[in-house]
């Protein structure tokens, strides 16, 4: 029995990042369809599950690989944007960010220093803010 399964799966594409994301989306849609009693969500989720199995059992490996690469370009662009925002918030945790009133350059100053005079490094304008 195990040999039959191994022979069946030989040369198949398998699971990739696109299949993983689609499986999470399909499970969410099916759950929403059941709990909210919206049949369209339920059927779209089931169709997605069918598409996942189609991709997983496909023997056209170059085509599935190209689909996954196109998906990954968009996926990493989106997740990279969120990661960048998170890192920016962590990096600026002890600082206030102000914009220069003259040139709109962002200037980072430490928190908790009271009322300070800020010197813009780009245009040289001085302005007063609370930190």
MARKOL-13047 format. One record per atom (N, C-alpha, C, O): residue in three letters; x, y, z. Coordinates in steps of 0.2 Angstrom, whole numbers, padded with zeros to 4 digits, always signed. Layout:
BEGIN
alaXYZ ...
END
This chain:
BEGIN
unk+0004-0006+0000 unk+0000+0000+0000 unk+0004+0006+0000 unk+0003+0011-0004 unk+0010+0006+0004 unk+0014+0012+0004 unk+0018+0013-0002 unk+0018+0019-0004 unk+0020+0008-0005 unk+0023+0008-0012 unk+0018+0011-0017 unk+0020+0015-0021 unk+0012+0010-0017 unk+0007+0012-0022 unk+0006+0020-0021 unk+0006+0024-0026 unk+0006+0022-0015 unk+0005+0029-0013 unk+0012+0033-0015 unk+0011+0038-0018 unk+0018+0030-0014 unk+0024+0033-0016 unk+0024+0034-0024 unk+0026+0039-0027 unk+0022+0028-0027 unk+0022+0028-0035 unk+0017+0033-0037 unk+0018+0037-0042 unk+0011+0034-0034 unk+0006+0039-0036 unk+0009+0046-0035 unk+0008+0050-0040 unk+0012+0047-0030 unk+0015+0054-0028 unk+0021+0056-0032 unk+0023+0062-0032 unk+0024+0051-0035 unk+0031+0052-0039 unk+0029+0057-0045 unk+0025+0056-0049 unk+0033+0062-0045 unk+0032+0067-0050 unk+0027+0072-0049 unk+0025+0076-0054 unk+0024+0072-0044 unk+0018+0077-0042 unk+0021+0083-0039 unk+0027+0083-0037 unk+0018+0089-0040 unk+0020+0095-0038 unk+0021+0096-0030 unk+0026+0098-0027 unk+0015+0094-0026 unk+0016+0095-0019 unk+0013+0101-0017 unk+0010+0105-0020 unk+0015+0103-0010 unk+0012+0109-0007 unk+0018+0114-0007 unk+0024+0113-0006 unk+0016+0120-0009 unk+0020+0126-0009 unk+0017+0132-0005 unk+0012+0131-0002 unk+0020+0138-0005 unk+0017+0143-0001 unk+0010+0145-0003 unk+0006+0147+0001 unk+0009+0145-0010 unk+0003+0147-0012 unk-0003+0143-0010 unk-0008+0145-0008 unk-0001+0136-0010 unk-0006+0131-0007 unk-0007+0132+0000 unk-0013+0131+0002 unk-0002+0134+0004 unk-0003+0135+0011 unk-0008+0141+0012 unk-0012+0141+0016 unk-0007+0146+0009 unk-0011+0152+0010 unk-0018+0151+0007 unk-0023+0153+0010 unk-0019+0148+0001 unk-0025+0146-0001 unk-0029+0141+0004 unk-0035+0142+0005 unk-0025+0137+0007 unk-0029+0132+0012 unk-0031+0136+0018 unk-0037+0135+0020 unk-0028+0141+0020 unk-0030+0145+0026 unk-0036+0149+0024 unk-0041+0150+0028 unk-0036+0152+0018 unk-0041+0156+0015 unk-0047+0152+0014 unk-0053+0154+0016 unk-0047+0146+0012 unk-0052+0142+0011 unk-0056+0139+0017 unk-0062+0139+0018 unk-0051+0138+0022 unk-0054+0136+0029 unk-0058+0142+0032 unk-0063+0141+0035 unk-0055+0148+0031 unk-0059+0153+0034 unk-0065+0155+0030 unk-0071+0156+0034 unk-0065+0154+0024 unk-0072+0155+0020 unk-0077+0149+0022 unk-0083+0151+0022 unk-0075+0143+0022 unk-0079+0138+0024 unk-0082+0139+0031 unk-0088+0138+0032 unk-0078+0141+0036 unk-0080+0142+0043 unk-0085+0148+0043 unk-0090+0148+0046 unk-0084+0154+0039 unk-0088+0159+0038 unk-0095+0157+0035 unk-0100+0159+0037 unk-0094+0153+0030 unk-0100+0151+0027 unk-0105+0147+0031 unk-0111+0147+0031 unk-0102+0143+0036 unk-0106+0139+0040 unk-0109+0143+0046 unk-0115+0142+0047 unk-0105+0147+0049 unk-0107+0151+0055 unk-0112+0157+0053 unk-0116+0158+0056 unk-0110+0160+0047 unk-0114+0166+0045 unk-0120+0164+0041 unk-0124+0168+0039 unk-0120+0157+0039 unk-0125+0154+0034 unk-0125+0158+0028 unk-0131+0160+0025 unk-0119+0160+0025 unk-0119+0163+0018 unk-0116+0157+0014 unk-0110+0155+0014 unk-0120+0154+0010 unk-0118+0149+0006 unk-0113+0150+0001 unk-0109+0146-0001 unk-0112+0156-0002 unk-0107+0158-0007 unk-0100+0157-0004 unk-0096+0155-0007 unk-0099+0159+0003 unk-0093+0159+0006 unk-0091+0151+0006 unk-0085+0149+0005 unk-0096+0147+0008 unk-0095+0140+0009 unk-0093+0137+0002 unk-0088+0133+0002 unk-0096+0138-0003 unk-0095+0135-0010 unk-0088+0138-0012 unk-0085+0134-0016 unk-0087+0144-0011 unk-0080+0147-0014 unk-0075+0143-0010 unk-0069+0142-0013 unk-0076+0142-0003 unk-0071+0139+0000 unk-0070+0132-0002 unk-0064+0129-0003 unk-0075+0128-0004 unk-0074+0121-0006 unk-0071+0121-0013 unk-0067+0117-0015 unk-0073+0126-0017 unk-0069+0127-0024 unk-0062+0128-0023 unk-0058+0125-0027 unk-0060+0132-0018 unk-0053+0133-0017 unk-0049+0127-0015 unk-0044+0125-0016 unk-0053+0123-0010 unk-0050+0116-0008 unk-0049+0112-0014 unk-0044+0108-0015 unk-0053+0112-0019 unk-0053+0108-0025 unk-0047+0110-0029 unk-0043+0106-0032 unk-0046+0117-0030 unk-0040+0120-0033 unk-0034+0118-0030 unk-0029+0117-0033 unk-0034+0118-0023 unk-0027+0116-0020 unk-0025+0109-0021 unk-0019+0108-0023 unk-0030+0104-0021 unk-0029+0097-0023 unk-0027+0097-0030 unk-0022+0093-0032 unk-0030+0101-0035 unk-0028+0100-0042 unk-0020+0102-0042 unk-0016+0099-0046 unk-0018+0108-0039 unk-0011+0110-0039 unk-0007+0105-0036 unk-0001+0104-0039 unk-0009+0102-0030 unk-0004+0098-0027 unk-0003+0091-0031 unk+0002+0089-0030 unk-0008+0089-0034 unk-0007+0083-0038 unk-0005+0084-0045 unk-0005+0079-0049 unk-0004+0090-0047 unk-0002+0091-0054 unk+0004+0088-0056 unk+0009+0088-0052 unk+0005+0086-0062 unk+0012+0084-0065 unk+0015+0089-0069 unk+0021+0088-0071 unk+0012+0095-0070 unk+0015+0100-0074 unk+0018+0105-0069 unk+0016+0110-0067 unk+0024+0102-0067 unk+0028+0106-0062 unk+0031+0113-0064 unk+0030+0117-0060 unk+0033+0114-0070 unk+0035+0120-0072 unk+0030+0126-0072 unk+0031+0131-0070 unk+0024+0124-0074 unk+0018+0128-0073 unk+0016+0130-0066 unk+0015+0136-0065 unk+0016+0125-0062 unk+0014+0126-0055 unk+0020+0130-0051 unk+0018+0135-0047 unk+0026+0129-0053 unk+0032+0133-0051 unk+0031+0140-0053 unk+0032+0145-0049 unk+0029+0142-0059 unk+0029+0149-0061 unk+0023+0152-0058 unk+0023+0158-0056 unk+0017+0148-0057 unk+0012+0151-0053 unk+0014+0153-0046 unk+0012+0159-0043 unk+0018+0149-0043 unk+0020+0150-0036 unk+0025+0156-0036 unk+0024+0160-0031 unk+0029+0157-0041 unk+0034+0162-0041 unk+0030+0169-0042 unk+0032+0174-0038 unk+0025+0169-0046 unk+0021+0175-0047 unk+0018+0177-0040 unk+0017+0183-0038 unk+0015+0172-0037 unk+0012+0173-0031 unk+0016+0176-0025 unk+0015+0180-0022 unk+0022+0173-0025 unk+0027+0175-0020 unk+0030+0182-0021 unk+0031+0185-0016 unk+0030+0184-0027 unk+0032+0191-0028 unk+0027+0196-0025 unk+0029+0201-0021 unk+0020+0195-0025 unk+0015+0199-0022 unk+0015+0198-0015 unk+0014+0202-0011 unk+0016+0191-0013 unk+0015+0189-0006 unk+0021+0193-0002 unk+0020+0196+0004 unk+0027+0192-0004 unk+0033+0195+0000 unk+0033+0203-0001 unk+0035+0206+0004 unk+0030+0206-0006 unk+0029+0213-0006 unk+0024+0215-0001 unk+0026+0220+0003 unk+0019+0212+0000 unk+0014+0213+0005 unk+0016+0212+0012 unk+0016+0216+0017 unk+0019+0206+0014 unk+0022+0205+0020 unk+0028+0209+0022 unk+0029+0211+0028 unk+0032+0211+0017 unk+0038+0215+0018 unk+0036+0222+0020 unk+0039+0225+0024 unk+0030+0224+0017 unk+0028+0231+0019 unk+0026+0231+0027 unk+0027+0235+0031 unk+0022+0226+0029 unk+0020+0225+0036 unk+0026+0224+0040 unk+0026+0227+0046 unk+0031+0220+0038 unk+0037+0219+0042 unk+0040+0226+0043 unk+0043+0227+0049 unk+0041+0229+0038 unk+0044+0236+0038 unk+0041+0241+0043 unk+0044+0244+0047 unk+0034+0241+0043 unk+0031+0245+0047 unk+0032+0243+0055 unk+0033+0247+0059 unk+0032+0237+0056 unk+0033+0234+0063 unk+0040+0236+0065 unk+0041+0238+0071 unk+0045+0235+0061 unk+0052+0236+0063 unk+0053+0244+0064 unk+0057+0246+0068 unk+0050+0248+0060 unk+0050+0255+0061 unk+0047+0257+0067 unk+0050+0262+0071 unk+0041+0254+0069 unk+0038+0256+0076 unk+0043+0254+0081 unk+0044+0257+0086 unk+0046+0248+0081 unk+0050+0246+0086 unk+0057+0250+0087 unk+0059+0251+0092 unk+0059+0252+0081 unk+0065+0256+0081 unk+0064+0263+0084 unk+0069+0265+0087 unk+0058+0265+0083 unk+0057+0272+0085 unk+0053+0272+0091 unk+0050+0277+0093 unk+0054+0267+0095 unk+0050+0267+0102 unk+0052+0272+0106 unk+0047+0275+0110 unk+0058+0274+0107 unk+0060+0279+0112 unk+0061+0286+0109 unk+0064+0290+0112 unk+0058+0287+0103 unk+0059+0294+0099 unk+0052+0296+0097 unk+0047+0293+0096 unk+0052+0303+0096 unk+0046+0306+0093 unk+0049+0308+0086 unk+0054+0310+0085 unk+0044+0308+0081 unk+0046+0310+0074 unk+0042+0316+0073 unk+0036+0316+0073 unk+0045+0321+0071 unk+0042+0328+0069 unk+0044+0329+0062 unk+0050+0327+0059 unk+0040+0333+0058 unk+0041+0335+0052 unk+0044+0343+0052 unk+0041+0347+0056 unk+0049+0344+0048 unk+0051+0351+0048 unk+0046+0355+0045 unk+0043+0354+0039 unk+0044+0361+0048 unk+0038+0365+0045 unk+0040+0368+0038 unk+0036+0370+0034 unk+0047+0369+0037 unk+0049+0372+0031 unk+0050+0367+0025 unk+0047+0368+0019 unk+0053+0362+0026 unk+0055+0357+0020 unk+0051+0350+0021 unk+0052+0346+0016 unk+0048+0349+0026 unk+0044+0343+0028 unk+0048+0337+0029 unk+0046+0331+0028 unk+0055+0338+0030 unk+0059+0332+0032 unk+0058+0330+0039 unk+0056+0333+0043 unk+0058+0323+0039 unk+0056+0320+0046 unk+0063+0320+0050 unk+0068+0319+0048 unk+0062+0322+0056 unk+0067+0323+0061 unk+0065+0319+0067 unk+0060+0319+0070 unk+0070+0315+0069 unk+0069+0310+0075 unk+0072+0313+0081 unk+0078+0315+0081 unk+0068+0314+0087 unk+0071+0317+0093 unk+0069+0312+0099 unk+0064+0309+0099 unk+0074+0312+0104 unk+0072+0307+0109 unk+0066+0310+0114 unk+0065+0316+0114 unk+0062+0305+0116 unk+0057+0306+0121 unk+0059+0309+0128 unk+0065+0307+0130 unk+0055+0312+0131 unk+0056+0314+0138 unk+0061+0319+0139 unk+0064+0320+0145 unk+0063+0324+0134 unk+0068+0329+0135 unk+0064+0336+0137 unk+0068+0341+0138 unk+0058+0336+0137 unk+0054+0342+0138 unk+0054+0346+0132 unk+0054+0344+0126 unk+0053+0353+0132 unk+0053+0357+0127 unk+0060+0359+0124 unk+0064+0361+0127 unk+0061+0357+0118 unk+0068+0357+0115 unk+0067+0361+0108 unk+0062+0361+0105 unk+0073+0364+0106 unk+0074+0367+0100 unk+0077+0361+0095 unk+0082+0358+0096 unk+0073+0360+0089 unk+0075+0355+0084 unk+0078+0359+0078 unk+0075+0363+0076 unk+0084+0356+0076 unk+0087+0359+0070 unk+0087+0354+0065 unk+0089+0349+0065 unk+0084+0357+0059 unk+0083+0352+0053 unk+0089+0351+0050 unk+0092+0356+0048 unk+0091+0345+0049 unk+0098+0344+0045 unk+0098+0345+0038 unk+0103+0346+0035 unk+0092+0346+0035 unk+0091+0347+0028 unk+0092+0354+0026 unk+0095+0356+0022 unk+0087+0358+0029 unk+0087+0365+0027 unk+0089+0370+0033 unk+0090+0376+0031 unk+0091+0368+0039 unk+0094+0372+0044 unk+0089+0376+0048 unk+0091+0380+0052 unk+0083+0374+0047 unk+0077+0378+0051 unk+0077+0376+0058 unk+0078+0370+0059 unk+0076+0380+0063 unk+0076+0378+0070 unk+0068+0379+0071 unk+0065+0384+0070 unk+0065+0374+0075 unk+0059+0375+0077 unk+0058+0371+0084 unk+0062+0367+0086 unk+0053+0373+0088 unk+0053+0371+0095 unk+0047+0366+0096 unk+0041+0368+0093 unk+0048+0361+0099 unk+0043+0356+0100 unk+0044+0352+0107 unk+0049+0353+0110 unk+0039+0349+0110 unk+0039+0345+0116 unk+0041+0338+0114 unk+0038+0335+0109 unk+0046+0335+0117 unk+0048+0328+0116 unk+0045+0324+0121 unk+0047+0318+0120 
END
